[in-house]
Amino acid sequence: MYTLAQAAKAVGKAKSTVFEAIRSGQLSATKDEKGRFKIDPAELQRVYAVNGNSEQKTEQEKWQIEQNRTPENDIKTALLEQELHFLKKQIEQLEQVKTDLQEDRDRWRKQAEQTTILLTHQPQSSPTQKTGFFSTLFSKVF
C-alpha cells in the first residue's frame, strides 16, 4: 500500500493532485489508524499510468481502436464520407443559386425603380405666352 506521498511520487504527480483525485472519488483510498491515506497499487494503476506504463496505455488504446474497426464500421464510415462530400457539393450549389437569385433580384429592383421614374416623370411644360385677343384671332386666320 502506498501513502499519499509515495503514490504521488510513483505517478509523477503532486500530492495535491492525488489528494484531489481521492476527494473527488476518482481514486479510492483507505485511512490508517493515524488518519493517513493508504492507496492500493492496483487502484493507482487503474487511475494513473505507473512507472512508464503510459506506453502500455497507448498500446491498449490502439488495440481498442483496432477492435472497433470492423468491415461493417469501415463501410459505414465510407458511406458517411460519401454523404458528407455530397452534402458539401449541394451546399456549394445552393450558395451559387442564392447568389444568382440575389443578383437577379437586384437587377429587377433597379429596373422597377427606373420604370417607376419614367412613368411618374412629368416634363416641365414651357411657360405659356399670354396671347392677346388680336393675336389669337389673327393666328387662326393666317
C-alpha positions in Angstrom: 0.0 0.0 0.0 1.2 3.5 -0.9 1.0 6.6 1.3 -0.2 9.8 -0.3 3.4 11.0 -0.9 4.6 7.6 -2.2 1.6 7.4 -4.6 2.3 10.9 -5.9 5.9 10.1 -6.4 5.0 6.8 -8.2 2.8 8.5 -10.7 4.9 11.7 -11.0 2.1 13.9 -9.8 1.8 16.4 -6.9 0.4 15.2 -3.6 -2.4 17.7 -4.1 -3.4 16.2 -7.4 -3.6 12.7 -5.9 -5.5 14.0 -2.9 -8.0 15.8 -5.2 -8.5 12.5 -7.1 -9.2 10.8 -3.8 -11.6 13.6 -2.7 -13.5 13.6 -6.0 -13.9 9.8 -5.9 -11.8 9.1 -8.9 -9.2 7.2 -6.8 -10.3 5.1 -3.8 -8.1 5.0 -0.7 -8.5 4.0 2.9 -7.2 5.7 6.0 -5.0 4.0 8.6 -5.2 4.4 12.4 -3.3 7.7 12.2 -5.6 9.1 9.6 -3.1 8.8 6.7 -4.3 7.7 3.3 -3.4 4.2 2.1 -3.7 3.6 -1.6 -3.7 0.2 -3.3 -1.1 0.0 -6.1 -3.7 -1.6 -8.4 -6.1 1.3 -7.8 -3.3 3.7 -8.5 -2.6 1.8 -11.7 -6.2 2.0 -12.7 -6.3 5.8 -12.4 -2.7 6.7 -13.4 -0.1 5.0 -15.6 2.6 4.0 -13.1 6.3 3.6 -14.0 6.3 4.0 -17.7 3.0 2.2 -18.3 1.8 5.2 -20.3 3.3 3.4 -23.3 1.3 0.4 -22.4 -1.8 2.5 -22.2 -1.3 3.9 -25.6 -0.9 0.4 -26.9 -4.1 -0.5 -25.2 -5.8 2.5 -26.8 -4.5 1.5 -30.2 -5.7 -2.1 -29.7 -9.2 -0.8 -28.6 -9.4 1.4 -31.7 -8.4 -1.6 -33.9 -11.0 -3.7 -32.1 -13.7 -1.2 -33.0 -12.7 -1.3 -36.7 -14.8 -3.8 -38.4 -15.7 -4.2 -42.0 -19.2 -3.0 -41.1 -17.8 0.1 -39.5 -15.5 0.7 -42.4 -18.4 0.5 -44.8 -20.4 2.9 -42.6 -17.5 5.3 -42.5 -17.1 5.2 -46.2 -20.8 5.8 -46.7 -20.8 8.7 -44.3 -17.8 10.2 -46.0 -19.6 10.0 -49.4 -22.7 11.6 -47.9 -20.6 14.4 -46.4 -18.9 15.0 -49.8 -22.3 15.0 -51.5 -23.8 17.4 -48.9 -20.8 19.8 -49.3 -21.4 19.9 -53.0 -25.1 20.6 -52.5 -24.2 23.4 -50.2 -21.9 24.9 -52.8 -24.6 24.6 -55.5 -27.2 26.2 -53.2 -24.9 29.0 -52.4 -24.4 29.7 -56.1 -28.1 29.6 -56.7 -28.6 32.0 -53.8 -26.0 34.4 -55.3 -27.6 34.2 -58.7 -31.1 34.9 -57.3 -29.8 37.9 -55.3 -28.2 39.3 -58.4 -31.4 38.8 -60.4 -33.4 40.4 -57.6 -31.1 43.4 -57.6 -31.4 43.8 -61.4 -35.2 43.6 -61.2 -35.3 46.1 -58.4 -33.2 48.5 -60.4 -35.4 48.0 -63.4 -38.6 48.6 -61.4 -37.1 51.8 -60.0 -36.2 53.1 -63.4 -39.7 52.2 -64.8 -41.3 54.0 -61.9 -39.2 57.1 -62.5 -40.2 57.0 -66.2 -43.9 56.5 -65.5 -44.1 59.2 -62.9 -41.9 61.7 -64.8 -43.8 64.8 -65.8 -41.8 67.0 -68.1 -42.0 70.6 -67.2 -44.0 72.5 -69.8 -42.6 75.6 -71.3 -44.0 78.8 -69.9 -47.0 79.7 -71.9 -47.1 83.0 -73.5 -50.1 85.0 -72.9 -51.6 85.9 -76.2 -53.8 88.7 -76.6 -57.2 88.8 -78.2 -56.0 90.0 -81.6 -53.0 87.5 -81.7 -55.4 84.7 -81.1 -57.8 86.0 -83.6 -55.3 86.6 -86.4 -53.3 83.4 -85.7 -56.3 81.4 -86.6 -56.9 83.4 -89.8 -53.4 83.1 -91.2 
